[in-house]
Amino acid sequence: MQITTRLAKFEDIPWLNQLIALSVRGLSKECYTPAQIESALKYIFGVDTQLVIDCTYYIAEIDGIMVGCGGWSKRNTLYGGDQHKDIEDPLLDPAKDAARIRAFFVHPDHARKGIGKHIINVCEAAAQANGFTSFELGATLPGVPLYKAMGYLEGDRVDALLPDGEVLGIVKMKKVLAL
């Protein structure tokens, strides 16, 4: 099985939104209630088109079939799709800020096959090529084990209050490269 990656394009967005919903519904049910999952899909999880514009969002494929997605950002937002932002997303300074690792989703049929690790490696290399030496992310609870395995350290847990009253647990994580 060979995993390849390519940059996401605007025409991929409908598929990406479907993948995100399948991933969240299929891989989050051990950590979140059905109400939390549906609320997060409505208010947080979705494509952040700024990542597509910035050419920092990737699609993972196996034999030409899209099986996962994820990206990195040189902007301030830590998590959330277009529906989660209402202001312009300012640029980060690689000399003092951490790049953001963002919006990782894997199709449930392809989970735990190295797809997430592959995309993280691609994102970290791209962020490094843009001058970043540290990374931050807001991990969903099912994602924490993957990020820990990739060298990320757990920070604070944030309980994101969603507009419908649901609360979604997110763990802030960070990784600093040894220079």
N, C-alpha and C positions, 0 to 999 in steps of 0.2 A: 504494500500500500504506500503510494507516494503522495504526500500532501504538497500541493502547490498553492501559492498565494498570488493575488493580483489586486490592484487598487479597485475599490468600489466606484461605480459610475452611477449617475442619476437614474439611469434606466434599471438599475438593480434594486432601487428602493422598495418597490412593491414586494419583491421576493424577500428582501431583508426584513421587512416588517412581518412577513409570514414566518420567517425563520425565528425571529425574536419571540413571537408568541408561542411557537412550538417549543422552543428552548425553555422559556420561563415556565410554561405550563407543565412540561415534561420533567424538568430537572429541579424545580423548586418546591415540589409538593412535600418533601420531607422536612423542609425548613419554614415554610410559610403556609398560611391557611388559604383555601380557595379565594376568599374575599380579598386577602392581601395581594394575591397574585393578580387577580383581575383589576384591582385598583392600581397596582404598580404598572400594569400594561397600559392602563388609561392615562395615568398621570406622570410616569417616569420613563419607563422603558420604550424605546423607539429609536429610529435613526436620527442622529444629530447631523443634519446636512452640512454643518460647518466642517465636520471631519471629511466629508466627501469633497467639499470645495477645497480644503487645505491639502488634499491628496495624502491623508494620513489614516484612512480607513480601508481595511483589507478584507477580502473574501478568500476563504480557504476552500480548495476544491480537491476532490479525489476522483480521478478518472473523468474530469470535466464536470462533476456534480458538485454544486455548492453545499458545503457541510458545516460551515462556521464563518464567523466574522468577528472582527475586533480591530481596535485602533489605538492610536496615541494622539495626544494633542499638545500643541504649543500654546494652548489657551487656558484660561483660568478654570473653566467648568470641570468639576470632578466626576459628575455622573449625570445621566438624564438625556433624553432625546429632545427634539425640537419643542415638544409640548411642555417641557420642564423649564424652559428659559424664556425670559421676557426682556432681557437687556442684551446689548452687544457684549460679546465674550472677549475680554481683553487678552492681548498676547502676554506670554510669560518671558522672563529673561533667563536664558539658559545658564548664565553665570551665577544666578542666585536662586532660581526657582526649579522645582521638579517638574519634569514632563508628566502629563496625565496619561495613564493607561486606561482606556475607555471602551465601554460597550462591547464586551466579549459575550458571544452567544454561540453555542454549538447545538446542532440538531441532536435530539435525544438518541436517535439511532446510531450516532457516531460519537457519543460521549465516551470519555476515558480511553481514547485511542491516540492521544498525543496532539490533537488538533489545537487545543487551547495553548499548549506549550509552544507549538510551532508558531502560532500567531504572536505570542508574547515575544519570542525570540526575534521575529521580524520587526515588531514595533520597537523593542529596546534598541536594536541595531540602527533603525532609522532615526530614533530620537538621539542616540549618541552621535550619529553623523551630523545632526543639527546642533551639536554642542551641549546636550544635556548629560549630566552625570548622576542624576537621581530621578526616581520615578515615584509617583503617588497614585493611588486609586481608591475608589469606594467600592468595596467588594460586597456582593450579595452573600448571604450566609452559605449557599452551596458552593460559591466560588472560592471561599477562604482556603480550603485545603490545596487547591491548585496554586494559588498565589504563594502560600507558605512554601510549597515544594519548589517554587521558582525563586526563593530567597527573599520574599517580601516579609516584613515584620508587621505584626498586628499593632494597631494603635487604638484609638478610641472607637467605641461602638456608638453610632449615631442612629437614633430612632427617628426616621423621616416621617413626619406627620403629613399624610396625604389629604387633599381637599374633602374627601368623603369621610374623614375620620379614621381611616385605617392607618396603621403604623407599620413601616417597613424597616426592619433592622439592617443596617449597613455597617461594615467594618472598614475604617480608614486604615490603609496599609501603605508602607513605604519601603523603598529599596534604594540604597546608595552604592554606587559602584566603587570598588577599590581602585585607586589611581596609581 
